Amino acid sequence: MGHNKQMRTGHINLRWLTLLTFLLLLVTTRRALAQTGASHLVAPGETLTQIAQRYDTDVATLLRLNALSDASLIRAGQRLALPATVAGSGAGRTYDEMATDAGTAENATRIYLAQPGDTLASVAADFQTTPARLAEMNRRSPAALLTVGEALRVPIPASLVFAPRTADDIPTPGKYYIHVVQQGETLASIAAAYGTSLRRTLQTNGLADGAQIKPGQRIVVPPPSYAELFAEAPMGADGVPEYPLIPTTEKWISVDLDHQRAYAWEGNKLLKKFAISSGKARTPTVTGVFRIRAKVSSQTMEGGSVAEGDYYYLPNVQWVQYFYQDYALHGAYWHNKFGTPTSHGCINLTNSDAKWLFDWASPTVSYRGWHFMDSANPGTLVIVHR
């Protein structure tokens, strides 16, 4: 009996000790939360190591702040205090939180996804701010390395923001707009009203889908690309699109895929137009704004698939100018279907037209070997649109 009584007493003491420990933990955590003002609600399956990494801190700091003796003691639904100097990295915030911080025209921001090689300093320089401000905006440690794909809120220079927008404004590439969402508006209708794309508007604001917006929310509307603006341009009686804006006073090339035409410009002066053959439906030509990045006077082209019946081997393809990945303007001697989409994605021209463009466009080259654009010899602007 005496042994059993001691056992019962031991159980009672253990229960009281456990309860006391829990109360002490609760009081300590509340005190830590009051001091730091930052906390994290533990999700099912999360570990203390994962949480520490998310908030750019370490396990030892979290153990100390939350009076934990063992990292395995955390449980789903528990609220953990975080260090006062670290309120979470950009990745630790939800896209919704980041999107609702878009701000006013005087303090406009957008979402930037970190690219390979990015550092906080390089991103800050690109967006005309300081690493310290960028760290503060994203509630992250300035010392923590960026991860590829990490969502960072970055400032948009005031010179690139228009607000409010009037009905007479022409959406301008390079200019962002601040739009206050009205009752009944959708993100798709807002993007369309500004002549930009829904995809780019979602990406700029860090939204997963358009259902996340609500009346009164400020949306940063990204500028339309010239490819988007030019897609709406009416065709003039002379067979030249009536573009609403001129992108540069220098040389530039526009490619109208719907009408299978290309145009060589110098500022607003049209120098020459060409019939082209762009990509077929199965192998469409990419649209967008590019620069000629590499040129070669002649090369062999090979691709496609024997099994699919579209294999090709073409020696001595002349006057080749690459503007995006494997997409190029070049001569085509093997067909005479100009004016009809028939290529694997490249923009085919007659050899004589391709040579004229090759000689006229930058980078300037000799006829021997490969040549690439650089800061001293930039490539000519190429705008491909529907």
C-alpha positions as a Markdown table, in Angstrom:
| # | Residue | x | y | z |
|---|---|---|---|---|
| 1 | Met | 0.0 | 0.0 | 0.0 |
| 2 | Gly | 2.8 | 2.4 | 0.9 |
| 3 | His | 4.4 | 1.8 | -2.4 |
| 4 | Asn | 1.2 | 2.5 | -4.3 |
| 5 | Lys | 0.6 | 5.7 | -2.2 |
| 6 | Gln | 4.0 | 6.9 | -3.1 |
| 7 | Met | 3.3 | 6.2 | -6.8 |
| 8 | Arg | 0.0 | 8.2 | -6.6 |
| 9 | Thr | 1.8 | 11.1 | -4.9 |
| 10 | Gly | 4.4 | 11.0 | -7.6 |
| 11 | His | 1.7 | 11.2 | -10.3 |
| 12 | Ile | 0.0 | 14.1 | -8.5 |
| 13 | Asn | 3.3 | 15.9 | -8.2 |
| 14 | Leu | 4.1 | 15.3 | -11.8 |
| 15 | Arg | 0.8 | 16.6 | -12.9 |
| 16 | Trp | 1.2 | 19.8 | -10.8 |
| 17 | Leu | 4.7 | 20.2 | -12.2 |
| 18 | Thr | 3.5 | 19.8 | -15.8 |
| 19 | Leu | 0.7 | 22.3 | -15.2 |
| 20 | Leu | 3.1 | 24.7 | -13.5 |
| 21 | Thr | 5.5 | 24.4 | -16.4 |
| 22 | Phe | 2.7 | 25.1 | -18.9 |
| 23 | Leu | 1.5 | 28.2 | -17.0 |
| 24 | Leu | 5.1 | 29.4 | -16.8 |
| 25 | Leu | 5.5 | 28.8 | -20.5 |
| 26 | Leu | 2.3 | 30.7 | -21.3 |
| 27 | Val | 3.3 | 33.7 | -19.1 |
| 28 | Thr | 6.8 | 33.8 | -20.6 |
| 29 | Thr | 5.5 | 33.5 | -24.2 |
| 30 | Arg | 2.9 | 36.3 | -23.6 |
| 31 | Arg | 5.6 | 38.5 | -22.1 |
| 32 | Ala | 7.9 | 37.8 | -25.1 |
| 33 | Leu | 5.0 | 38.5 | -27.5 |
| 34 | Ala | 4.4 | 41.8 | -25.7 |
| 35 | Gln | 8.0 | 42.8 | -26.0 |
| 36 | Thr | 8.5 | 41.8 | -29.6 |
| 37 | Gly | 5.1 | 42.4 | -31.1 |
| 38 | Ala | 5.8 | 39.6 | -33.6 |
| 39 | Ser | 4.6 | 36.0 | -33.5 |
| 40 | His | 4.1 | 32.9 | -35.6 |
| 41 | Leu | 1.2 | 30.4 | -35.4 |
| 42 | Val | 2.6 | 26.9 | -35.7 |
| 43 | Ala | 1.1 | 25.0 | -38.6 |
| 44 | Pro | 0.6 | 21.2 | -38.5 |
| 45 | Gly | 3.9 | 19.4 | -39.4 |
| 46 | Glu | 6.1 | 22.5 | -38.9 |
| 47 | Thr | 9.4 | 22.2 | -37.1 |
| 48 | Leu | 11.2 | 24.8 | -35.1 |
| 49 | Thr | 14.1 | 24.6 | -37.6 |
| 50 | Gln | 11.7 | 25.5 | -40.5 |
| 51 | Ile | 10.2 | 28.4 | -38.6 |
| 52 | Ala | 13.7 | 29.7 | -37.7 |
| 53 | Gln | 14.7 | 29.6 | -41.3 |
| 54 | Arg | 11.5 | 31.3 | -42.4 |
| 55 | Tyr | 12.1 | 34.2 | -40.1 |
| 56 | Asp | 15.9 | 34.5 | -40.6 |
| 57 | Thr | 16.7 | 33.6 | -37.0 |
| 58 | Asp | 18.0 | 30.5 | -35.2 |
| 59 | Val | 16.5 | 27.7 | -33.1 |
| 60 | Ala | 18.4 | 28.7 | -30.0 |
| 61 | Thr | 16.8 | 32.2 | -30.1 |
| 62 | Leu | 13.3 | 30.8 | -30.5 |
| 63 | Leu | 13.9 | 28.3 | -27.7 |
| 64 | Arg | 15.0 | 31.2 | -25.4 |
| 65 | Leu | 12.2 | 33.5 | -26.3 |
| 66 | Asn | 9.5 | 30.9 | -25.8 |
| 67 | Ala | 11.1 | 29.2 | -22.7 |
| 68 | Leu | 11.4 | 25.9 | -24.5 |
| 69 | Ser | 13.9 | 23.3 | -23.4 |
| 70 | Asp | 13.4 | 21.1 | -26.5 |
| 71 | Ala | 12.6 | 22.0 | -30.1 |
| 72 | Ser | 10.3 | 19.0 | -30.3 |
| 73 | Leu | 7.9 | 20.5 | -27.7 |
| 74 | Ile | 6.2 | 22.8 | -30.2 |
| 75 | Arg | 2.7 | 21.8 | -31.4 |
| 76 | Ala | 0.2 | 22.8 | -34.1 |
| 77 | Gly | -1.8 | 25.9 | -33.0 |
| 78 | Gln | 0.9 | 27.2 | -30.6 |
| 79 | Arg | 1.8 | 30.8 | -31.0 |
| 80 | Leu | 5.5 | 31.5 | -30.9 |
| 81 | Ala | 7.2 | 34.8 | -30.1 |
| 82 | Leu | 9.7 | 36.0 | -32.7 |
| 83 | Pro | 12.8 | 38.3 | -32.2 |
| 84 | Ala | 11.9 | 42.0 | -32.2 |
| 85 | Thr | 14.5 | 42.7 | -35.0 |
| 86 | Val | 13.0 | 40.0 | -37.3 |
| 87 | Ala | 9.4 | 40.2 | -38.2 |
| 88 | Gly | 9.6 | 37.8 | -41.0 |
| 89 | Ser | 11.1 | 37.7 | -44.5 |
| 90 | Gly | 9.2 | 38.5 | -47.7 |
| 91 | Ala | 8.7 | 34.8 | -48.2 |
| 92 | Gly | 7.2 | 34.6 | -44.7 |
| 93 | Arg | 4.4 | 37.0 | -45.5 |
| 94 | Thr | 1.4 | 36.0 | -47.5 |
| 95 | Tyr | 0.9 | 37.4 | -51.0 |
| 96 | Asp | -2.3 | 39.0 | -49.8 |
| 97 | Glu | -0.5 | 40.9 | -47.1 |
| 98 | Met | 2.1 | 42.1 | -49.6 |
| 99 | Ala | -0.5 | 43.1 | -52.1 |
| 100 | Thr | -2.6 | 45.2 | -49.7 |
| 101 | Asp | 0.6 | 47.2 | -49.0 |
| 102 | Ala | 0.7 | 48.6 | -52.5 |
| 103 | Gly | 0.4 | 52.1 | -51.1 |
| 104 | Thr | -0.2 | 55.4 | -52.7 |
| 105 | Ala | 1.1 | 57.0 | -55.9 |
| 106 | Glu | 3.8 | 58.7 | -53.8 |
| 107 | Asn | 4.9 | 55.4 | -52.3 |
| 108 | Ala | 4.0 | 52.8 | -54.9 |
| 109 | Thr | 5.5 | 49.4 | -54.7 |
| 110 | Arg | 5.3 | 46.2 | -56.7 |
| 111 | Ile | 6.3 | 42.5 | -56.3 |
| 112 | Tyr | 9.7 | 41.4 | -57.7 |
| 113 | Leu | 10.6 | 37.7 | -57.8 |
| 114 | Ala | 14.3 | 37.2 | -57.0 |
| 115 | Gln | 16.4 | 35.8 | -59.9 |
| 116 | Pro | 19.6 | 33.7 | -59.8 |
| 117 | Gly | 22.5 | 35.8 | -58.7 |
| 118 | Asp | 20.4 | 38.5 | -57.0 |
| 119 | Thr | 21.5 | 40.0 | -53.7 |
| 120 | Leu | 19.6 | 42.5 | -51.6 |
| 121 | Ala | 22.1 | 45.1 | -52.6 |
| 122 | Ser | 21.8 | 44.4 | -56.4 |
| 123 | Val | 18.0 | 44.4 | -56.2 |
| 124 | Ala | 18.0 | 47.7 | -54.2 |
| 125 | Ala | 20.3 | 49.3 | -56.8 |
| 126 | Asp | 18.0 | 48.2 | -59.6 |
| 127 | Phe | 15.0 | 49.8 | -57.9 |
| 128 | Gln | 16.8 | 53.0 | -56.8 |
| 129 | Thr | 16.6 | 52.3 | -53.1 |
| 130 | Thr | 18.9 | 51.0 | -50.3 |
| 131 | Pro | 19.3 | 47.5 | -48.9 |
| 132 | Ala | 18.2 | 48.7 | -45.5 |
| 133 | Arg | 14.9 | 50.1 | -46.9 |
| 134 | Leu | 14.4 | 46.9 | -48.9 |
| 135 | Ala | 14.9 | 44.8 | -45.8 |
| 136 | Glu | 12.5 | 47.0 | -43.8 |
| 137 | Met | 9.8 | 46.9 | -46.5 |
| 138 | Asn | 10.0 | 43.1 | -46.5 |
| 139 | Arg | 10.5 | 42.5 | -42.8 |
| 140 | Arg | 13.6 | 40.5 | -43.4 |
| 141 | Ser | 17.1 | 40.4 | -42.1 |
| 142 | Pro | 19.5 | 42.4 | -44.3 |
| 143 | Ala | 22.1 | 39.7 | -43.8 |
| 144 | Ala | 19.9 | 36.8 | -45.1 |
| 145 | Leu | 20.6 | 35.5 | -48.6 |
| 146 | Leu | 17.9 | 35.8 | -51.2 |
| 147 | Thr | 16.4 | 32.6 | -52.5 |
| 148 | Val | 15.5 | 32.2 | -56.2 |
| 149 | Gly | 11.8 | 33.0 | -56.7 |
| 150 | Glu | 11.5 | 34.8 | -53.3 |
| 151 | Ala | 8.8 | 37.5 | -53.5 |
| 152 | Leu | 10.2 | 40.9 | -52.6 |
| 153 | Arg | 8.2 | 44.1 | -52.4 |
| 154 | Val | 10.2 | 46.8 | -54.2 |
| 155 | Pro | 9.5 | 50.6 | -54.6 |
| 156 | Ile | 8.5 | 52.0 | -57.9 |
| 157 | Pro | 10.3 | 55.3 | -58.6 |
| 158 | Ala | 7.8 | 58.2 | -58.3 |
| 159 | Ser | 8.7 | 59.3 | -61.9 |
| 160 | Leu | 7.2 | 56.0 | -63.1 |
| 161 | Val | 3.8 | 56.3 | -61.4 |
| 162 | Phe | 0.7 | 58.1 | -62.6 |
| 163 | Ala | -2.3 | 58.6 | -60.3 |
| 164 | Pro | -5.1 | 59.1 | -60.6 |
| 165 | Arg | -5.7 | 58.0 | -64.2 |
| 166 | Thr | -8.1 | 60.0 | -66.3 |
| 167 | Ala | -10.2 | 58.5 | -69.1 |
| 168 | Asp | -8.1 | 60.5 | -71.6 |
| 169 | Asp | -4.8 | 58.9 | -70.6 |
| 170 | Ile | -3.1 | 56.6 | -73.0 |
| 171 | Pro | -1.5 | 53.7 | -71.1 |
| 172 | Thr | 2.2 | 54.2 | -71.4 |
| 173 | Pro | 4.9 | 51.5 | -71.4 |
| 174 | Gly | 7.1 | 52.1 | -68.4 |
| 175 | Lys | 4.5 | 54.0 | -66.4 |
| 176 | Tyr | 2.7 | 52.3 | -63.5 |
| 177 | Tyr | -0.8 | 53.3 | -62.3 |
| 178 | Ile | -2.4 | 53.1 | -58.9 |
| 179 | His | -5.9 | 52.0 | -59.2 |
| 180 | Val | -8.4 | 51.9 | -56.3 |
| 181 | Val | -10.7 | 48.9 | -56.8 |
| 182 | Gln | -14.4 | 49.9 | -57.1 |
| 183 | Gln | -17.4 | 47.7 | -56.2 |
| 184 | Gly | -18.1 | 45.2 | -58.9 |
| 185 | Glu | -14.7 | 45.5 | -60.6 |
| 186 | Thr | -12.6 | 42.4 | -61.4 |
| 187 | Leu | -8.8 | 42.3 | -61.8 |
| 188 | Ala | -9.4 | 41.2 | -65.4 |
| 189 | Ser | -11.6 | 44.3 | -66.1 |
| 190 | Ile | -9.0 | 46.6 | -64.5 |
| 191 | Ala | -6.2 | 45.1 | -66.5 |
| 192 | Ala | -8.2 | 45.5 | -69.7 |
| 193 | Ala | -9.1 | 49.1 | -69.0 |
| 194 | Tyr | -5.4 | 50.0 | -68.7 |
| 195 | Gly | -4.5 | 48.0 | -71.8 |
| 196 | Thr | -2.3 | 45.6 | -69.9 |
| 197 | Ser | -2.5 | 41.8 | -69.2 |
| 198 | Leu | -4.2 | 40.1 | -66.3 |
| 199 | Arg | -1.1 | 37.8 | -65.9 |
| 200 | Arg | 1.3 | 40.7 | -65.5 |
| 201 | Thr | -1.1 | 42.5 | -63.1 |
| 202 | Leu | -1.3 | 39.4 | -60.9 |
| 203 | Gln | 2.4 | 39.0 | -60.9 |
| 204 | Thr | 3.1 | 42.7 | -60.2 |
| 205 | Asn | 0.8 | 42.6 | -57.1 |
| 206 | Gly | 1.9 | 39.2 | -55.9 |
| 207 | Leu | -1.6 | 37.8 | -56.3 |
| 208 | Ala | -2.4 | 34.1 | -56.9 |
| 209 | Asp | -5.7 | 34.9 | -58.5 |
| 210 | Gly | -8.0 | 37.9 | -59.2 |
| 211 | Ala | -10.5 | 36.8 | -56.5 |
| 212 | Gln | -8.2 | 38.2 | -53.8 |
| 213 | Ile | -9.0 | 41.8 | -54.6 |
| 214 | Lys | -11.7 | 43.8 | -52.7 |
| 215 | Pro | -13.3 | 47.3 | -53.0 |
| 216 | Gly | -11.0 | 50.0 | -51.7 |
| 217 | Gln | -7.9 | 48.1 | -52.2 |
| 218 | Arg | -5.1 | 49.8 | -54.1 |
| 219 | Ile | -3.7 | 47.9 | -57.1 |
| 220 | Val | -0.5 | 48.6 | -58.9 |
| 221 | Val | -1.3 | 48.3 | -62.5 |
| 222 | Pro | 1.8 | 47.4 | -64.5 |
| 223 | Pro | 2.5 | 49.3 | -67.7 |
| 224 | Pro | 1.4 | 47.6 | -70.9 |
| 225 | Ser | 4.2 | 46.3 | -73.1 |
| 226 | Tyr | 4.4 | 47.7 | -76.6 |
| 227 | Ala | 3.4 | 44.3 | -77.9 |
| 228 | Glu | 0.1 | 44.6 | -76.0 |
| 229 | Leu | -0.5 | 48.1 | -77.2 |
| 230 | Phe | 0.4 | 47.4 | -80.7 |
| 231 | Ala | -1.9 | 44.4 | -80.8 |
| 232 | Glu | -4.8 | 46.9 | -80.7 |
| 233 | Ala | -3.5 | 49.1 | -83.4 |
| 234 | Pro | -5.7 | 49.4 | -86.5 |
| 235 | Met | -4.3 | 48.6 | -89.9 |
| 236 | Gly | -4.0 | 51.7 | -92.1 |
| 237 | Ala | -5.2 | 52.0 | -95.7 |
| 238 | Asp | -1.5 | 51.8 | -96.7 |
| 239 | Gly | -1.0 | 48.4 | -95.1 |
| 240 | Val | 0.9 | 49.9 | -92.1 |
| 241 | Pro | -0.4 | 49.6 | -88.6 |
| 242 | Glu | -1.3 | 52.9 | -86.9 |
| 243 | Tyr | 0.8 | 52.4 | -83.8 |
| 244 | Pro | -0.4 | 54.7 | -80.9 |
| 245 | Leu | 3.2 | 55.4 | -79.7 |
| 246 | Ile | 6.7 | 55.3 | -81.1 |
| 247 | Pro | 9.1 | 53.4 | -78.8 |
| 248 | Thr | 12.3 | 55.1 | -79.8 |
| 249 | Thr | 13.8 | 57.7 | -82.1 |
| 250 | Glu | 16.4 | 55.1 | -83.1 |
| 251 | Lys | 16.0 | 52.1 | -85.4 |
| 252 | Trp | 13.4 | 49.5 | -84.5 |
| 253 | Ile | 11.5 | 46.6 | -86.1 |
| 254 | Ser | 7.9 | 45.7 | -85.7 |
| 255 | Val | 6.4 | 42.3 | -86.6 |
| 256 | Asp | 2.7 | 42.0 | -87.1 |
| 257 | Leu | 1.9 | 38.3 | -86.9 |
| 258 | Asp | -1.8 | 38.6 | -87.7 |
| 259 | His | -1.0 | 40.3 | -91.0 |
| 260 | Gln | 2.3 | 38.5 | -91.6 |
| 261 | Arg | 4.2 | 41.7 | -92.1 |
| 262 | Ala | 7.4 | 43.2 | -90.7 |
| 263 | Tyr | 8.4 | 46.9 | -90.7 |
| 264 | Ala | 11.7 | 48.6 | -90.4 |
| 265 | Trp | 11.5 | 52.0 | -88.7 |
| 266 | Glu | 13.7 | 54.9 | -87.7 |
| 267 | Gly | 11.8 | 56.8 | -85.1 |
| 268 | Asn | 8.4 | 57.4 | -86.7 |
| 269 | Lys | 9.7 | 57.1 | -90.2 |
| 270 | Leu | 8.9 | 53.8 | -92.0 |
| 271 | Leu | 11.9 | 52.7 | -94.2 |
| 272 | Lys | 10.8 | 49.4 | -95.5 |
| 273 | Lys | 8.1 | 46.7 | -95.1 |
| 274 | Phe | 8.3 | 43.0 | -95.7 |
| 275 | Ala | 6.1 | 39.9 | -96.2 |
| 276 | Ile | 7.0 | 37.3 | -93.6 |
| 277 | Ser | 6.2 | 33.7 | -92.7 |
| 278 | Ser | 6.0 | 33.2 | -88.9 |
| 279 | Gly | 5.3 | 30.1 | -86.8 |
| 280 | Lys | 2.5 | 27.7 | -87.5 |
| 281 | Ala | -0.2 | 27.0 | -84.9 |
| 282 | Arg | 1.8 | 24.1 | -83.4 |
| 283 | Thr | 5.0 | 26.1 | -83.3 |
| 284 | Pro | 3.9 | 29.7 | -82.7 |
| 285 | Thr | 6.3 | 32.7 | -82.8 |
| 286 | Val | 6.8 | 34.4 | -79.4 |
| 287 | Thr | 5.4 | 37.8 | -78.9 |
| 288 | Gly | 6.9 | 40.6 | -76.8 |
| 289 | Val | 9.6 | 43.3 | -76.8 |
| 290 | Phe | 13.2 | 42.1 | -77.6 |
| 291 | Arg | 16.5 | 43.2 | -78.9 |
| 292 | Ile | 18.6 | 41.5 | -81.6 |
| 293 | Arg | 21.2 | 39.7 | -79.4 |
| 294 | Ala | 23.2 | 37.6 | -81.9 |
| 295 | Lys | 23.8 | 37.6 | -85.6 |
| 296 | Val | 25.5 | 35.2 | -88.1 |
| 297 | Ser | 25.6 | 35.5 | -91.9 |
| 298 | Ser | 25.1 | 31.8 | -92.5 |
| 299 | Gln | 24.5 | 28.6 | -90.5 |
| 300 | Thr | 22.9 | 25.2 | -90.6 |
| 301 | Met | 19.5 | 24.8 | -88.9 |
| 302 | Glu | 18.2 | 21.4 | -87.7 |
| 303 | Gly | 15.3 | 20.5 | -85.5 |
| 304 | Gly | 11.9 | 18.9 | -85.2 |
| 305 | Ser | 11.2 | 15.2 | -84.9 |
| 306 | Val | 11.3 | 12.3 | -87.3 |
| 307 | Ala | 8.6 | 10.5 | -85.3 |
| 308 | Glu | 6.3 | 13.6 | -85.5 |
| 309 | Gly | 7.0 | 14.1 | -89.2 |
| 310 | Asp | 8.4 | 17.6 | -88.8 |
| 311 | Tyr | 12.2 | 17.0 | -88.8 |
| 312 | Tyr | 14.2 | 19.5 | -90.8 |
| 313 | Tyr | 17.8 | 19.9 | -91.8 |
| 314 | Leu | 18.6 | 23.2 | -93.6 |
| 315 | Pro | 22.2 | 24.0 | -94.5 |
| 316 | Asn | 23.3 | 27.6 | -95.4 |
| 317 | Val | 20.4 | 29.5 | -93.8 |
| 318 | Gln | 21.4 | 33.1 | -94.4 |
| 319 | Trp | 21.2 | 36.4 | -92.6 |
| 320 | Val | 20.2 | 35.1 | -89.2 |
| 321 | Gln | 19.4 | 37.5 | -86.4 |
| 322 | Tyr | 18.4 | 36.0 | -83.0 |
| 323 | Phe | 16.1 | 38.2 | -80.9 |
| 324 | Tyr | 14.9 | 35.7 | -78.2 |
| 325 | Gln | 16.3 | 32.2 | -77.3 |
| 326 | Asp | 16.2 | 30.2 | -80.6 |
| 327 | Tyr | 13.8 | 32.7 | -82.3 |
| 328 | Ala | 15.4 | 34.6 | -85.2 |
| 329 | Leu | 14.7 | 36.7 | -88.3 |
| 330 | His | 16.4 | 34.9 | -91.2 |
| 331 | Gly | 16.2 | 34.2 | -94.9 |
| 332 | Ala | 14.3 | 31.1 | -96.2 |
| 333 | Tyr | 15.2 | 29.7 | -99.6 |
| 334 | Trp | 13.1 | 26.5 | -99.2 |
| 335 | His | 9.6 | 27.9 | -99.6 |
| 336 | Asn | 7.8 | 30.8 | -101.2 |
| 337 | Lys | 4.9 | 31.0 | -98.7 |
| 338 | Phe | 5.6 | 34.5 | -97.4 |
| 339 | Gly | 2.4 | 36.0 | -96.0 |
| 340 | Thr | 1.4 | 32.6 | -94.5 |
| 341 | Pro | 2.5 | 31.1 | -91.2 |
| 342 | Thr | 4.7 | 28.1 | -92.0 |
| 343 | Ser | 7.8 | 28.2 | -89.9 |
| 344 | His | 8.8 | 26.4 | -86.7 |
| 345 | Gly | 8.7 | 29.7 | -84.8 |
| 346 | Cys | 11.3 | 31.9 | -86.5 |
| 347 | Ile | 10.4 | 34.8 | -88.8 |
| 348 | Asn | 11.1 | 33.8 | -92.3 |
| 349 | Leu | 11.9 | 36.4 | -95.0 |
| 350 | Thr | 13.1 | 36.2 | -98.6 |
| 351 | Asn | 16.9 | 36.1 | -98.7 |
| 352 | Ser | 17.1 | 39.6 | -100.2 |
| 353 | Asp | 14.8 | 41.1 | -97.5 |
| 354 | Ala | 16.7 | 39.2 | -94.7 |
| 355 | Lys | 20.0 | 40.6 | -96.0 |
| 356 | Trp | 18.7 | 44.2 | -96.1 |
| 357 | Leu | 17.6 | 43.8 | -92.4 |
| 358 | Phe | 20.8 | 42.1 | -91.5 |
| 359 | Asp | 22.9 | 45.0 | -92.9 |
| 360 | Trp | 20.6 | 47.7 | -91.5 |
| 361 | Ala | 20.0 | 46.4 | -87.9 |
| 362 | Ser | 22.3 | 46.5 | -84.9 |
| 363 | Pro | 24.6 | 45.1 | -83.8 |
| 364 | Thr | 26.7 | 46.0 | -86.8 |
| 365 | Val | 28.9 | 43.1 | -88.0 |
| 366 | Ser | 31.2 | 41.9 | -90.6 |
| 367 | Tyr | 30.1 | 38.8 | -92.6 |
| 368 | Arg | 32.4 | 36.4 | -90.8 |
| 369 | Gly | 31.4 | 34.5 | -87.7 |
| 370 | Trp | 29.1 | 35.2 | -84.9 |
| 371 | His | 28.5 | 38.6 | -83.4 |
| 372 | Phe | 26.7 | 39.5 | -80.2 |
| 373 | Met | 25.2 | 42.7 | -78.8 |
| 374 | Asp | 27.0 | 44.5 | -76.0 |
| 375 | Ser | 26.8 | 47.9 | -74.3 |
| 376 | Ala | 28.9 | 49.5 | -77.0 |
| 377 | Asn | 27.0 | 47.8 | -79.8 |
| 378 | Pro | 23.4 | 47.3 | -78.7 |
| 379 | Gly | 20.9 | 45.2 | -80.7 |
| 380 | Thr | 18.0 | 46.8 | -82.6 |
| 381 | Leu | 14.6 | 46.8 | -80.8 |
| 382 | Val | 12.2 | 44.2 | -82.1 |
| 383 | Ile | 8.5 | 44.3 | -81.1 |
| 384 | Val | 6.5 | 41.2 | -82.1 |
| 385 | His | 2.7 | 41.4 | -81.7 |
| 386 | Arg | -0.5 | 39.9 | -82.9 |
